[in-house]
């Protein structure tokens, strides 16, 4: 997402201590929240992908094996 991409305004609640420490350390809370959300999305997509593979593993495909051998002489 680019620097000037359209953004949605939302509210997030943090513990007082967490917010104070972020301010003390000069952390941009909005950027940190976006980064954390991106990581959570990647992690969840990977979990869903793995669950789908476990539920429906790839099966042997004789037609594909034959197609791969076309280039071999």
BELKABEL-V178706 format. One record per backbone hydrogen bond with DSSP energy under -1.0 kcal/mol. CO is the residue of the C=O (numbers start at 1). NH is the residue of the N-H. Records with the same first field share a line. If there is no record, write none. Layout:
CO->NH + NH
//
This chain:
2->5
15->19
16->20
17->21
18->22
19->23
20->24
21->25
22->27
23->26
27->29
28->32
29->33
30->34
31->35
32->36
33->37
34->38
35->39
36->40
37->41
38->42
39->43
40->44
41->45
42->46
43->47
44->48
45->49
46->50
47->51
48->52
49->53
50->54
51->55
52->56
61->65
62->66
63->67
64->68
65->69
67->70
69->72
//
